[in-house]
Amino acid sequence: MELLTNYHIPVLAEEVKNCLLQERHSGTFFDGTVGFGGHAEVLLSGLDEKAIYTGTDVDDTAFKYSTEKFLNESRFRGYQYNFTKINAVANIEGIEGYDGIIADLGVSSFQLDDASAGFTFREDAPLDMRMQKTLSKTAADIVNKYKEEELSHIFFTYGEERASRKISKFIVEQRERKAFATTGDLLEIIRKVAPVPYINKTAQRVFQALRIAVNDELENLKIFLDRAIPLLNRGGRIAVISFHSLEDRIVKDVFKYEEKSCVCAPGIPICVCGKVQRLKVITKKPVTASGAELKINRRSRSAKLRVAERI
């Protein structure tokens, strides 16, 4: 496991610690994406022995690593669950509310660099992309079975790929001759569509879109936020780090909605909606990586941190 120590550089770690803990040195915490334990280690360093730190992760390698990492850490309780199971973890642990909740939505460097996971196009590997291997649907299933219009929608919506229709058309034509099995098979199609200088960028967008679709990432984020906010104690904070605009928009919109005390249509003289404000947004603009952090971790360049507090 020593070989994995380079794969858990926590993004915006000090910013998360300062925003989430404030002056707090104890309490109950939930880490929805423990990964290799980077944020957990930083946050635990600021907490006393009475604190309880629960965490979830579905990736086999990351969960095994973090379990071993915190084997002798009595404050840490890990669960190999999707972070949408935050309420289940709270029930198991007998936790009525959390003082801090964090979710780092980025795919780890290990996952991106590990060819066997099928997330990267830089090496030929099975077209998988499942973060949780018990999921039945793989990227190959989507590429081989979805209709042309459905593929185009995935590439355009989740990857913001302008050539989504052309790529989808080529995929459908190709799979009639031979099914897609590897990342290399898909990359061949992208090379036919994208100009040479833009092959990598196009591949990144297409692979990102498939990963989001396979793991249902955006819907899971909405479910997580819906379940996490009611579990925040008064004065507790939730911090979410996103890495692309679709995720960030969801977090921003949810926080903005939860900050409102009324959502009645304009012109209604008396509020009839019954909406109750639950959050106060702490970060009016997302926090991004400093120049110093960018130098040591280039993958932090697209990270955006948003924080809100339960009132």
C-alpha positions, 0 to 999 in steps of 0.5 A: 500500500506504500505505493499509493501514498502519492495519490491522496494529496487533499485538495484545498485542505487548509481551506476546508479545515478552516471553513469546516472546523472554525474554532471547533475542536470536537463534534461529529463529522461525516466525510462522504468521499474518504478516498485515501484519507487526505482530508480526514487526516487534516481534519482529525489533526484539529479535533480532540479525542472525543470527536467522531469522524465517519466516512464513506467510499465505494472504491475498493482500493481507496476504502482498503487503504483508508481502513488500514491508514486509520486502523488505530484511530478510534475516532474514525469509522469507515463504511464502504457505502455511497455517500448517499447513505449518510443517513444510514451511517448516522443511524448505525452510529447513533448520530442525531446530527453532524457538526461538519460534512465534507464531500470531495467530488473529484476522482482520485489520481489513482483512479485516473492513472490506474488503467484497469479502472478504465477511466483513462484513455492513455492506456488500453483497458476494459471500458469499465468506469465503475467506481463501485464494481458491484454496479451492473452497468459499465461504460461499454454497456452504454456505448454498445447499447444506448441509442444514438440520441442518448449517447449524444445527450450524454456527451453534450450534457455531461461532457459539454462536447460540441461534436457529440452528435458526430461522435455518437453517429460514428460509435453506432456505425462502428458497433454494428461491425464490432462491439466496443470492449476497451478504452482504445476502441473508443479512442479510435472513434475520437481520433476520427472526429477530433482534429489532432491538436484537440484529441486529448481534450475531446477524449477527456470530455467524452470519458468524463461524460461516460464516467458521470453516466455510469456512476450516476454522479449528478443524481447521487450528488442531489440525493446526498445534499437532500439528505445531508442538510437535514442532518446538520446540527445548528451552526454545523457546516457542509463543504463540497469540492467540485471539479466541473461546472455541472457539479458546481452548479448543483451545489450552488443552486441547492445552497442558494435555495436553502438560503431563502426563507420564501420562494413564492412567486413575485407579487404575492403580498403574503408568503404562502409557500411555507419555505424555511431558511436552513442554510447561510452561504459562507462562500459567496464565491467558490474558493479555488486553489492558491498559486502555491497549491497549483504548483504541487498539485496541478489537478487542483486547478479546477477545484471549487469549494463551496461552504454553507452553515446550518441556521 
